[in-house]
């Protein structure tokens, strides 16, 4: 049953983005499935069926993001799930690799917030997917940690600036979630177990669990909630972050 709202989900071809698109569609939104993977986005929109649509977008390209919102028109919900990370010590990581992560995870988030802010209706909601690494440092993850920490502050500034129009801006900060992006972790002996051992609830999260939080943050039930970076990590923020680089180096030496 439609609730009349229009939702744009960026990074919706897989993982948390796809789970969020499905959940918002089930909640009654007309969803625009947006992703850099145009073929994947159209396939996902096909799974949702009418009236849901798909489009290609690259968050590092301002013209691409502007075109997405120009084509969509006014919206009620924007969810930005675009992101990726790199691995390497600061003394060894190239500036290009550092910038590529920041371009997607932080600069891209700024570009999305800019055009979402111009096109969200009064009372709308912008939700970004941040990370446990926005508050918890990890060896070899300087670019990702820095970008996600910046995203947390960007979320709060945007909440201040857009609040007078009744637009709420929040972020969800997941821990280790089983998605295509993290699937490679299972190939590194002991890494997934280390994540579980350092999570209070002792297990990985599922994309649907993050999507449930996204729907809540986009709903009237969270109508007085803005500027929040919601830790959703099974209690992983209460422990220590696994030595991902150490696990990978051991595998390389084996």
Steps between C-alpha positions, in 0.01 A plus 500: 500500500648835394563770757555757224864561587789489254829348618838511326739227614858540378713186490184291479618225265630284785563464872359752746377722217292223344361397838407863566333536161292188561404612849397849388298353214328267746428804716314659210760727339553529127869419480759625254772232498822692429844348460824536306420148375222595260427141395471391862277794586258422219493134597413593859229742391359221289483280806306769684268555202287805420502784596865469604772618262877487459774738396877515480688737732860560602523690829848629414358679194298807597330520162387138536347563843334822383353317202359230730308757702402712201350192337327383818362833619397561859555210737413405855782258584864476394719212616868505407671162527794564264836411647809280495832470682867433441771333704854622554725669754515880488870487416430274203155600374500709183335839503286387207366203697427722801320754285293237318346386829440855624351596162228235534442484874527869593509731198235284333287521814536880493386512136200280580413715802526815286246387242286307746475820702382688193239241404362355823151613587433662835503226762720274286782279619862442393676191636862410433666168568809569706709237682630383834832626363369853528565473873728197531847518340659205323858441389530527123164673453594868521301606193179321592512596869569864417227517237237342723594721795457796268162366390383501861580871532352574156179335621482729802573817303239407239249437778558856628475657156194310377314488831316832448320335206401204713747273317665245723854375435633188669746218442517132584841372608515122447764259618589190301204413276486205262480660154672450163743775606616300804480154342876493444554502877402134514805417287735633769546236772378613839379845393125442516545320832698799630216733406252275683723473807516879517123545473298485822224299333756267343385510139503699179211720404264450208413765241133476596584605856660820371208555264256482792687789663498695174121464470459617860719806441294587191165455673281732711587279799840674512353843436700672776829328423767677298879533501530146637768248402340174609741227611357175366773245543396235751708674766825496301568860605537367856801286406802537270523502125659189347850526354382458141837588349673251728269220391555586134877514540503159667305359206747656256792347688346153512 
